[in-house]
């Protein structure tokens, strides 16, 4: 395993558990596309590669670099306008990790040179993967450690498995999240089951997955814009980090786009109906809403205000709203992307002015200690305790130095146990 605090280059030769012939791997040169001073959007494993492929179809600015990293050479061969990195060919025989998280971690660790060349010069890093598998789950930890060592600001987007994929994959995803939250701020977790909240049950499976990937792609690009300069209404990644730092939160994502008269209203309605947003219930339960608005040169303050007023009417009054607005000459429509976050561990609410702060209640153990403590020079007495032999009752006692060893030790020594009552 790769140490938690130190990146150790792994031996590229396969281990005994995965015996295979050594494959010829091209020498690691400088990446074909420089990531210097760019926002790098890195998709890991099968799920991450699919999302990055959808991201590449969008109109990206020059300071955004989509990168696909996978151990399957076949999955990377057909990608266009995407920089690709094949991970750990010697470990996986150019195939997948087969759900083996350790193998996925080793495959990514064997490609440290290529990953560092992309990540270290980046201004900002977005990691995208599907949790619960092998390469995405294991590789995310390696990438996060590289970014932490290099001091690159990073945000992690991970999708949780569908319920029908079984408890094992969901447990693998949950274990990975615990480690990633110690490496990355913030971690954005999106359950795939949100898709079921809106789409009909007879929707073809391939269309459902394509819908997930396209919505995530548009929303991730919208969030990545927070790290790009030139905002009309600035919001930075520090705000995103502040509201999600060390927090156990689930998230949902929605997008909308429209052009022509009343475009903001049409885009806003699309956002509310977006299947990955989770419906009106998710909006009313949100603790945080991060919104990016993008339009052409005609983007007006009236459109921004009307859109935000509509969203605030849906959100609870206590929700924190973070907004960024951007004008771009290469698009002809109004776009809105929203990330809703709901804390699983609610922060303690400060007391209201003038409220009486409740006094802490002493535990049972402390009350017992006080009652047994000497007072005014009087010796405290331990209460009598009936000795019970349990399953050894009626059997010939085991006696050593006059003590019956069949009696529990704490009873022989008259030790009081705090039962918490």
Secondary structure, DSSP 4 states (H G I P E B T S, - for coil): ---SSS--PPPSS--GGG--PPPP-------SS--TTSEEEEEEHHHHHHHHHHHHTS---TTEEEEEEES-HHHHHT--S-EEEE--HHHHTTS--TT-HHHHHHHHHTTHHHHHHHHTT-SEEEEEEETTSSHHHHHHHHHHHHHHHHT-EEEEEEEEPPGGG-HHHHHHHHHHHHHHTTT-S-EEEEEGGGGGGTS-TTS-HHHHHHHHHHHHHHHHHHHHGGGSS-EEE---HHHHHHHHTT--EEEEEEEEEE-STTHHHHHHHHHHH-GGGTHHHHHHT-SEEEEEEEE-TT--HHHHHHHHHHHHHHS-TT-EEEEEEEE-TT--SEEEEEEEEEESSPPPPPPPTTPPPPPPPPPHHHHHHHHHS-BTTBPP-PPP-----GGGTTSPP-EETTEETTS-HHHHTTPPP----
